[in-house]
Amino acid sequence: MNKLISVSAALVIMVSCICASSCGRQTGFSIEENQAMNTESVTEEQLTANLSESTVTETSAAESEPVDLSGITDHYTSEEIKLPEDIDYIYEITNVGGNEFRLAYDAGFEEGLKEYYTDRDISNFTFVETEVPQECGSVDFYVAMNDMETISDGCIIYLLQDHGGIKAPDEFDENFDYASYNKNCKKTYIMAEYKDGKVVRTIPLKFAEGTEGDNLMQVADFEDQMLYIGAGELYSINKADGSVNRIADLTEGVSPEVIENYCFESYILKGRDGDPYIAYTDTESGEEGVYKIRKVEGDSLSDSFFTFKIDVFFPVAGYGKYQFIVYGDNYVSGICDDGSMETIIDLKKSGLPEMNLCALGNGEFLGYYNIGEEAVDATHEPHLVKLTPVYDSEQ
């Protein structure tokens, strides 16, 4: 039976980090590897969500100094929402158009990444499964690398590994010849395009010599391209023909010593309007934990849109007047188009734990978090809550 490891890019799923030593600062990101994806697909009747493109017009933003995230005041109450029993770990919840929301989750060790669709009222959950390309059935091992927001209606990259029919043991075996197993491995990368959970087409990826994808880490899916980070470099994959182009070396001109001292990190972001941005360590700031955001414009990067210092989470796509939303230990704030920041939720004042959010509109949010160990085979206690603002007159 073929094995699958799903490497997903999401709010708390992955960060590309180049560091020779362990970094003491918590980022809120980790790499999760999930095995075994079911090959069955959802029926058209089961799929209830329709994707729509944002029509928000972007305005220019001036470069800003690192922001002090103090002075939080907004108060919210929470209502616990009952989840389907098979959800073990919530990865991400995203608005996929109108009042439809996608919940990406793990059903437990070796169950793999799965999806539910729900509505704004969270009144029902519709299960969605994504089929696996036929090419995966003819190899010994494959790895899926996907954007958490576009699992069943987007593109997924698959690394296919052919070891000449040799099967590796499920658990480490000191008597197994891993050196020969890896030396004889033939690797192929394909991109599968999906619609309603079904494979529409697959095309091979065309890497330039010396960039065959071995360092491929975070993957993000956009309208006409996919972006990925590998070894501190940002790459673009053309969806039309599968060609791969290097956009920028994010560590260019930075010494290995500085990279080690700063624990260089980078992460692909999506703005409010779905445009691509890149956030990475600002090694010129002279201070650890400072990052700058630049917009990806074709084959180049814009000037710095925003510079920030943060303890826990990287920004995620915003809504309304907010280009991005920023999460911290005790706050949730919005980054405006002009680079200014406004407080949205005071988690401490509201008596809420650290959590990820998805905007419902009208000032309401879905909040989600998981209690449990980060080990791959650990069980978790997922929580989904609806957050409602409490105004001064109501307190």
N, C-alpha and C positions, 0 to 999 in steps of 0.2 A: 504494500500500500504506500502511495506517495505521501510524503510529509510536506506540510506547509507551515511556514513561519510568516505571520503577517506583521509587517513593520509599518506602523501608522503614524502620521503626523497630525497631532492635535494639540489642544491647549496644554494638557499635562502629560503628553505622550513622549515627545522627543525633542532633544536639543542636540545640535552638532557642537561638540566641545573638543578643542585641541589643547591638551594639557598633559604634561609629563608627570605631574604629581597630583594627588587628590586635592580637590578644592573644598574648603570648609563651608562655603556659602551655599545655602539651599536655593535652588532655582525653581523648584516645583515641577521639573521635567525629569522623565526617566524613559528608558527604552524598554518597551514591552514587547515580548515575543510570544505569539499565540500560535498554537498548532491546530491543524486539521480543520479545513473549511469544507462544509457540505457542498456537494456538486449539484444539488437540486436547486431550481430557481422558482421565484414567485410567479404566480399567475397574474395576468393583467388585471383581473378583478380585485386582487388583493392590494394592488398598489394604489394608494389614495392620494399621493402627493404630486403636485405639479410644480415644476421649477419655473421661476420667472426671474428676469434680470432686473437689477436695481436701476432706477432712473435718476439717482441722486447725482447732482452736478458737483464736481470737485472744484474747490477754490485753492489758490496758492497759499502756502504756509511759510512763515519765516522761521529761520533756525533759532532755537531757543537754548537757554542755559538749563542745566539739570534742575528738575523741579522738586521742591520740598512738598512731600505728600502729607503734611500735617493739617490740622484744623478741620477735621471731618465732623459733620453735624447730622446728616440725614438718617432717619430712623425708619426701619421696615419691620413688619411682622411676617411670620412664616406659617404655612399650612402644609403638613406632610401629605404627600400623594402616594397612594398604594401602587407599587410596581408589579409587573408580571413576575411570577415566581422564578423564572429561569434566568433573570438578570443577576449576575454575580458582581459585575464591575461596570460602571458607566464611564465611557470614554469621553463622549461629547454629545451635546444636543445643539442642533442648528436649525434655523428657520430656512426652509427650502422653497418658500414661496407662499405669499398670502398667509393663511392661518394654519399651514401645514408645517410640522416639525419632525425632524429625524433624530432618533436616539440611537447612537452607536454604542454597543455594549459587548461584554464578554460573558458567556454563559458558564464559564468555569474552565479549569485546566483541560487543555486539549479539545475544547469545544470551538474555539476560534471566534473571530469577530462577526457580529450579527447586527441586524437593524430592526427597529420598530419605527413606524410612523404614528404620529398622534396629532390631535388638533389643539387649538389654543386653550380649550377648556380641559384638556387632558382627560377627556371622557372615555376614550378607547385607545387601544394600541393594536396596530396592524403589523403583523410580522412580515419581513421581507428577507428573502435569501438571494445571494448573488452566486451565479454559476461560475465554474472554473473553466478556462479555455481548454480546448481539446489537446493543445500542445503539452499541457501539464501531465496528461495521462501517459505520455510516451517517454518520460524521463524518470530518473531515480529520486530526484529531490527538487522541490521548487520553493521559492520564497516570493511572497506577495508584498509589494510596497505601495501603499495607497494613502490618499488624502482622506482623512476621516469624514470630511464634509461631502464627498462625492463618491461614495462606495458603489451604489447601484445605478447611478446616473452620471458617470464620468469616466475617467481612465485609471487603470491600475497597471503598474509595472510588475512584471514577473521575471525573476531570475530562474532559469531552468538549468539544472545541473545533471549531467550525464556522467556517471562513474562506471560505465561499462557493465551495468547490471549488478555491481557490488553494493550491498546494503550495509549501511553503518548501523551499529547496535543502538537501540533506543536510549541506553544509558552508557556512560563511559566504561570502556573495557580496556584494561591495560595490555591485553593480549592482541587487540585489534591493530592492524597496521594503518594508522591514520595518515602517515606520510605518503604512502602509496595511494591511498584512497583520494587524497586531495591533489596529488601530482598528476594523476590520470583524469582529472575532472575536466570536462568540456562545458564551458559556460555560454549560455545564450540569453540575451535580454529581449523581451517582447513587451509591447504596450497593448493592452486590451481595452477597447472602448465599450462602454456599457450603456444600455437603455432599459429601464424597468427591471434591472437585475440580470438581464440577458446579454451575452457577448454579441456585439454588433460586428466587430472586426478585430483582427490582431495584426500588428505590423512589427517587424524586427527593429530594434534600436540601432542606429548607426553612429557608433562612437568614433571620435578621432583617435589616432594612434596614441597610446599611452594614457587614455582616459576611458578605459573599458568598464567603468562603473564599480570597481571593487570597493571604492570608498563611498559609494552612494548611500547617503543617510536619509535626511528628511526629504519627503516628496510632497509637493503641493500642486493641485490641479487648477488650471485657469482655462479661460474660454478657448484659446487657440494654442496653448502651450502648457507644458508641465515644467516646474522648476524643481531642482534638487540641489542639496549641498553635499559636497564631498571633500574632506580634508581641507576645509577652509575656503573652498572655491565654490562659486555659484554657477550652475549650469542650466541651460534651457533645452527642452525637448520639443521639437516641432511636431504637433499632433498630425499634421498632414502627411509627413513622410518619415517620421521617426528619427530625423537627424538631430544630433546633439551638438550644442554650441556652448563654449565657455563664455560667460558674461563678465565675471570679475574674480580676481584673487583677493579675497577679503583680508588676507594677511600680508599683502604685498608691501614691502618696505618695513615690515615689523620683524624684529630680531626674534630668534627662538627663545631667548631669555625673557623677553617681554611677554611673549605668548604664554610661557610657562607661569610667569609671575601673575599675570592677569587672568589666567584660566580662560583663554579666548573662547567665546561662545558665539554662535550665530543661529538665527532662526528666521524662516520665511513666514511673513505675515500676510494677511488679507485685510485690506482696508474696508471701510463701510460700503464702498461701491464695487467691491470684488477685485480691485486692482492689486497687483503684487508689490510688496515691500519687503525689505530685508532689515532685520535688526541684528546688530553685532557689537561686540565689545569695543568701546572707544578707548583705544590704547594711548591716545593723545591727551586724555583728560587728566592724567596724573593721579587718578583715584580708582581703586578697584570697584567693580560693580556698576560702572557707568556704561550705558549703551546709546547708540545712535541709530535712528531709523532713516533709511533712504528708499526712495521709490525706484522700482525696476522699470526703466523706460527703454523698451526694445532691447538692444544689446549693450546697454550701459546703465549706470546708476545716477540718480539725481543727487544734488547737494543734500546735506542732512536736513530732513524734515523736522526731526524732534530728537532731543537728547534727554535721557532720563536716568535716574538711579532708582533701582527697585530691589526689594528684598526677596520676593517670592516668584511672581509670575510675569511672563512676557505679555505685551498687549495682544488683544484679539480684535476682530472686526467690530466696529461700533455701529451705531444706529442714529438716525435723526441728525443732530448737529455734531455728534461725536464721530470722528474718524476712527478712533480706537477706544477700547475699554481696557483699563489697567486694574489688576487685582493685587492686593497686598495682604498683610497679616490681619489688618483691622479695617480695611477700606475697599471701596470700589469707586474708581474715578473715570471720567471721560476726557479724552484728548480731543480738543476742538481743531478746526481747520487752520486756525492761526497759531497753533502750537501751545495754546493755553490749556490749563487743566481745571476741571470742575469736579467736585465731589458728588457721587450719586448715592452711595450707601455707606453708613458707618456700621460695620459688622459687629463691633464690640458693643456699641450703644444698643444695637438691636438684639443683642444676645445670640448672635449667629456664629457658627464656626467658619473657618476658611472654606470657601466653596467656589466653584465655577458657575458662571451665569449665562443665560440665554434670554435676551430681551423679548418680552411678549407684547410690548406696546402699552400705552396708557400708564407708563411708569411702573409696570409690573414685570417681574422676572421669574424664570425658572431657575432654581439653584440646585446644584447636584454635587455630591461628594461621596467618597468611599471610605469606610473604616476598615482597617485591616493591614496586614503586612504587604510589602511590595513584591515579595517573591512570586515567581511565575505560577507555582503550584499552590499558592495560598488562597484561602477563601476570604470573601469580603462581605461587608454589610453596606450595600449601596443605599443612598438616600436621595430622594427627589422632593423638593419643596417649592411651593408657590409663594413668592415674596410680594407683599403689597405695601405701598408707602403709607406711613402714618404722619399726617401733617400736624403742625403745632396745635391747631384748634381741637384735634382729636386726642391729644395726649393728656 
